[in-house]
């Protein structure tokens, strides 16, 4: 019998399986819930995984990216810092 080992994904591999439809909190909330619902059994996506996936919809240097990240941080209730702090142009303290 195989035992499933729970996984916590901080930085996902590959493209996001769901398209983010907007930068507002409602769009981001729907997107996060869809991704959580379709995650493989035993898999938990960390907030950084969702921030990473935002880059697949919006250019990291464009105006929409920081707006979507702000909504994502509002959804999770805290700032989401990537593993290499300061690697993105929208980092503000």
C-alpha positions in Angstrom: 0.0 0.0 0.0 1.3 3.4 -0.9 1.3 6.2 1.6 0.6 9.7 0.3 3.0 12.3 1.7 1.4 15.7 2.2 3.0 18.5 0.1 3.2 22.2 0.7 4.1 24.0 -2.5 5.8 27.3 -2.2 7.0 27.8 -5.8 5.0 25.6 -8.3 6.5 24.0 -11.4 4.9 24.8 -14.7 2.1 27.0 -15.8 -0.9 27.8 -13.7 -3.9 25.5 -14.4 -6.4 28.4 -14.1 -6.5 31.8 -15.8 -6.7 34.8 -13.4 -9.6 37.0 -14.8 -8.9 40.3 -13.1 -6.9 42.1 -10.5 -9.8 42.9 -8.1 -10.3 41.1 -4.8 -13.4 39.2 -6.2 -11.5 37.8 -9.2 -8.5 36.9 -7.1 -10.7 35.2 -4.5 -12.5 33.1 -7.2 -9.1 32.2 -8.7 -7.5 31.1 -5.4 -10.6 29.0 -4.5 -10.6 27.2 -7.9 -6.9 26.4 -7.6 -7.3 25.1 -4.0 -10.4 23.0 -5.1 -8.5 21.3 -7.9 -5.2 20.8 -6.0 -4.2 17.1 -5.9 -5.1 15.3 -2.7 -2.6 16.0 0.0 -1.3 19.2 -1.7 -1.5 22.6 -0.1 -0.4 25.7 -2.0 1.4 28.3 0.0 0.6 32.0 -0.6 3.9 32.4 -2.5 2.7 29.8 -5.1 -0.3 32.0 -5.9 1.9 35.1 -6.2 4.2 33.1 -8.5 1.3 32.1 -10.7 0.1 35.7 -11.0 3.2 36.2 -13.3 1.6 33.8 -15.8 -1.3 36.2 -16.3 0.3 39.6 -15.8 3.7 41.0 -16.9 5.7 41.5 -13.7 6.7 45.0 -14.9 3.2 46.0 -15.9 0.6 47.9 -13.8 -1.7 44.9 -13.3 0.8 42.7 -11.6 1.1 44.8 -8.4 -2.7 45.4 -8.4 -3.3 41.6 -8.5 -0.6 41.0 -5.8 -2.3 43.6 -3.5 -5.6 41.8 -3.9 -3.9 38.5 -3.2 -2.4 39.9 0.0 -5.8 41.2 1.0 -7.2 37.8 0.5 -4.6 36.1 2.7 -4.5 38.9 5.2 -0.7 39.5 5.0 2.1 40.6 2.8 3.4 37.8 0.5 7.2 38.0 0.2 8.9 35.7 -2.3 11.9 33.6 -1.3 14.4 36.1 -2.7 13.1 39.4 -1.2 13.6 42.4 -3.4 13.7 40.4 -6.6 10.5 42.0 -7.9 10.1 45.7 -8.8 7.0 46.2 -6.7 8.6 45.5 -3.4 7.7 48.3 -1.0 8.2 48.3 2.8 
